[in-house]
Amino acid sequence: MRALLSSLVLLSTLCIGPAVQAWTLQGQVVAVVSGDTLRIRDDRKVQYTVRLAGVDAPEKFQAYGQRSLDSLRELAFQRYVTVEGTGTGSPRIGRVRVEGRDISLEQLQLGAVWYASSRAQALPEADRQAYAAAQEDARQRRTGLWRDKQPIPPWDYRAGRRK
């Protein structure tokens, strides 16, 4: 009987999989680390590093890296934000909103970041499509990093630096 019960528990765990932990964080942005990463302090004075869901910013020494950081600083620094995410780990990855506005989407519209599907997996399909469309619109308008004739995605830039 005990072996049967253990088998059923194991089977249900394999079929259902691990539970996805959703979380919400509210606080003030106390630092802008890069064009896609913020440091947020909650009302208990605990600080969290949060990466914007769905986007990847140019690296600091990459073309448009400083402009991307400046853009995010303008949108979020010292403002109160709400972050919704899933999963655990550090840094946390989540959708950041300032006064109801999706900051990842705004960064994409400004041509300050790249859409990164690998960081958008927890977002609803409609949001992933909106992010991809915002990037394409910025590219068509040649806004921000899209002014370059051949902009280099940050993941390719990082891979090149590792070689």
Kinemage of the C-alpha trace (Angstrom):
@kinemage 1
@onewidth
@group {chain A} dominant
@subgroup {mainchain}
@vectorlist {calphas} color= white
{ca met a 1} P 0.000 0.000 0.000
{ca arg a 2} L 2.777 2.408 0.950
{ca ala a 3} L 4.618 1.663 -2.333
{ca leu a 4} L 1.420 2.331 -4.298
{ca leu a 5} L 0.883 5.649 -2.530
{ca ser a 6} L 4.505 6.688 -3.168
{ca ser a 7} L 4.126 5.787 -6.830
{ca leu a 8} L 0.951 7.848 -7.112
{ca val a 9} L 2.606 10.887 -5.491
{ca leu a 10} L 5.598 10.576 -7.825
{ca leu a 11} L 3.356 10.154 -10.853
{ca ser a 12} L 1.241 13.174 -9.955
{ca thr a 13} L 4.385 15.264 -9.450
{ca leu a 14} L 5.732 14.240 -12.850
{ca cys a 15} L 2.412 14.883 -14.596
{ca ile a 16} L 1.581 18.172 -12.943
{ca gly a 17} L 5.146 19.481 -12.620
{ca pro a 18} L 6.402 22.001 -10.132
{ca ala a 19} L 4.063 24.804 -9.171
{ca val a 20} L 4.884 28.161 -10.713
{ca gln a 21} L 5.212 30.731 -7.989
{ca ala a 22} L 3.681 34.100 -8.901
{ca trp a 23} L 4.721 37.180 -6.952
{ca thr a 24} L 4.061 40.902 -6.818
{ca leu a 25} L 6.441 43.532 -5.558
{ca gln a 26} L 5.702 47.189 -4.923
{ca gly a 27} L 8.304 49.760 -4.082
{ca gln a 28} L 10.437 52.679 -5.141
{ca val a 29} L 13.158 52.434 -7.769
{ca val a 30} L 16.354 53.380 -5.950
{ca ala a 31} L 18.819 52.538 -8.730
{ca val a 32} L 18.895 51.886 -12.447
{ca val a 33} L 21.573 49.269 -13.022
{ca ser a 34} L 21.264 49.012 -16.812
{ca gly a 35} L 18.691 49.569 -19.544
{ca asp a 36} L 16.777 46.482 -18.384
{ca thr a 37} L 17.577 46.157 -14.677
{ca leu a 38} L 16.323 48.075 -11.642
{ca arg a 39} L 16.946 48.009 -7.913
{ca ile a 40} L 13.670 48.421 -6.017
{ca arg a 41} L 13.177 49.045 -2.287
{ca asp a 42} L 9.892 47.917 -0.741
{ca asp a 43} L 8.130 49.501 2.254
{ca arg a 44} L 10.104 47.253 4.632
{ca lys a 45} L 13.333 48.744 3.201
{ca val a 46} L 14.296 45.431 1.546
{ca gln a 47} L 15.988 45.872 -1.841
{ca tyr a 48} L 15.429 43.629 -4.851
{ca thr a 49} L 17.146 43.518 -8.202
{ca val a 50} L 14.565 43.139 -10.967
{ca arg a 51} L 15.155 42.581 -14.656
{ca leu a 52} L 12.448 43.789 -17.047
{ca ala a 53} L 10.551 40.877 -18.579
{ca gly a 54} L 10.791 40.382 -22.311
{ca val a 55} L 13.694 42.692 -23.099
{ca asp a 56} L 17.483 42.753 -23.215
{ca ala a 57} L 19.391 46.041 -23.135
{ca pro a 58} L 22.635 46.835 -24.910
{ca glu a 59} L 25.646 46.326 -22.647
{ca lys a 60} L 27.237 49.316 -20.948
{ca phe a 61} L 30.104 49.652 -23.441
{ca gln a 62} L 28.030 48.586 -26.434
{ca ala a 63} L 26.545 51.148 -28.828
{ca tyr a 64} L 23.407 52.644 -27.211
{ca gly a 65} L 24.192 51.032 -23.843
{ca gln a 66} L 24.353 54.359 -22.024
{ca arg a 67} L 21.315 55.710 -23.885
{ca ser a 68} L 19.318 52.641 -22.892
{ca leu a 69} L 20.266 53.142 -19.237
{ca asp a 70} L 19.410 56.856 -19.436
{ca ser a 71} L 16.048 56.046 -21.007
{ca leu a 72} L 15.107 53.637 -18.213
{ca arg a 73} L 16.339 56.123 -15.619
{ca glu a 74} L 14.010 58.752 -17.097
{ca leu a 75} L 11.043 56.349 -17.061
{ca ala a 76} L 11.497 54.796 -13.629
{ca phe a 77} L 14.131 56.286 -11.302
{ca gln a 78} L 12.725 57.306 -7.905
{ca arg a 79} L 9.238 56.332 -9.016
{ca tyr a 80} L 6.958 53.842 -7.341
{ca val a 81} L 6.494 50.682 -9.339
{ca thr a 82} L 4.540 47.462 -9.303
{ca val a 83} L 6.323 44.340 -10.485
{ca glu a 84} L 4.531 41.103 -11.394
{ca gly a 85} L 6.587 38.008 -11.977
{ca thr a 86} L 6.770 34.269 -11.699
{ca gly a 87} L 9.432 31.946 -10.474
{ca thr a 88} L 12.289 32.495 -8.122
{ca gly a 89} L 15.899 33.438 -8.430
{ca ser a 90} L 18.016 36.521 -8.563
{ca pro a 91} L 17.694 38.781 -10.285
{ca arg a 92} L 13.950 38.451 -10.451
{ca ile a 93} L 12.358 38.867 -13.861
{ca gly a 94} L 8.996 40.615 -14.013
{ca arg a 95} L 6.701 43.061 -15.725
{ca val a 96} L 7.379 46.495 -14.274
{ca arg a 97} L 4.662 49.128 -14.295
{ca val a 98} L 4.926 52.822 -13.463
{ca glu a 99} L 1.508 54.453 -13.091
{ca gly a 100} L 0.024 51.525 -15.012
{ca arg a 101} L 2.449 51.843 -17.951
{ca asp a 102} L 4.474 48.771 -18.991
{ca ile a 103} L 8.107 49.923 -18.894
{ca ser a 104} L 9.417 47.078 -21.092
{ca leu a 105} L 6.965 48.085 -23.794
{ca glu a 106} L 7.976 51.740 -23.505
{ca gln a 107} L 11.673 50.865 -23.725
{ca leu a 108} L 10.934 48.853 -26.880
{ca gln a 109} L 8.934 51.714 -28.411
{ca leu a 110} L 11.869 54.065 -27.780
{ca gly a 111} L 14.302 51.663 -29.456
{ca ala a 112} L 16.252 51.459 -26.190
{ca val a 113} L 16.172 47.648 -25.820
{ca trp a 114} L 15.732 44.475 -27.842
{ca tyr a 115} L 12.777 42.120 -27.550
{ca ala a 116} L 14.107 38.910 -25.950
{ca ser a 117} L 11.705 36.001 -26.213
{ca ser a 118} L 13.832 34.026 -23.742
{ca arg a 119} L 12.905 36.566 -21.051
{ca ala a 120} L 9.242 36.747 -22.083
{ca gln a 121} L 8.175 33.153 -21.501
{ca ala a 122} L 6.077 33.975 -18.438
{ca leu a 123} L 4.218 36.773 -20.241
{ca pro a 124} L 0.849 36.171 -21.920
{ca glu a 125} L 0.983 35.593 -25.673
{ca ala a 126} L -0.726 38.951 -26.335
{ca asp a 127} L 2.075 40.771 -24.490
{ca arg a 128} L 4.777 38.860 -26.366
{ca gln a 129} L 3.123 39.860 -29.639
{ca ala a 130} L 2.838 43.497 -28.493
{ca tyr a 131} L 6.535 43.543 -27.553
{ca ala a 132} L 7.584 42.077 -30.910
{ca ala a 133} L 5.353 44.590 -32.728
{ca ala a 134} L 6.774 47.510 -30.712
{ca gln a 135} L 10.303 46.471 -31.645
{ca glu a 136} L 9.354 46.151 -35.311
{ca asp a 137} L 7.721 49.594 -35.220
{ca ala a 138} L 10.840 51.154 -33.660
{ca arg a 139} L 12.978 49.408 -36.290
{ca gln a 140} L 10.786 50.735 -39.114
{ca arg a 141} L 10.993 54.269 -37.675
{ca arg a 142} L 14.767 53.866 -37.146
{ca thr a 143} L 14.400 54.977 -33.530
{ca gly a 144} L 17.093 54.570 -30.883
{ca leu a 145} L 19.439 51.651 -31.462
{ca trp a 146} L 17.731 51.039 -34.808
{ca arg a 147} L 19.535 54.102 -36.211
{ca asp a 148} L 22.575 51.865 -36.673
{ca lys a 149} L 22.758 50.140 -40.031
{ca gln a 150} L 23.573 46.798 -38.360
{ca pro a 151} L 22.787 46.908 -34.639
{ca ile a 152} L 24.237 44.018 -32.676
{ca pro a 153} L 21.898 42.218 -30.267
{ca pro a 154} L 23.303 42.218 -26.729
{ca trp a 155} L 23.348 38.407 -26.572
{ca asp a 156} L 25.605 38.347 -29.670
{ca tyr a 157} L 27.770 41.117 -28.210
{ca arg a 158} L 28.219 39.164 -24.975
{ca ala a 159} L 28.990 35.960 -26.876
{ca gly a 160} L 31.667 37.793 -28.893
{ca arg a 161} L 33.312 39.111 -25.751
{ca arg a 162} L 33.542 35.619 -24.258
{ca lys a 163} L 35.551 34.238 -27.193
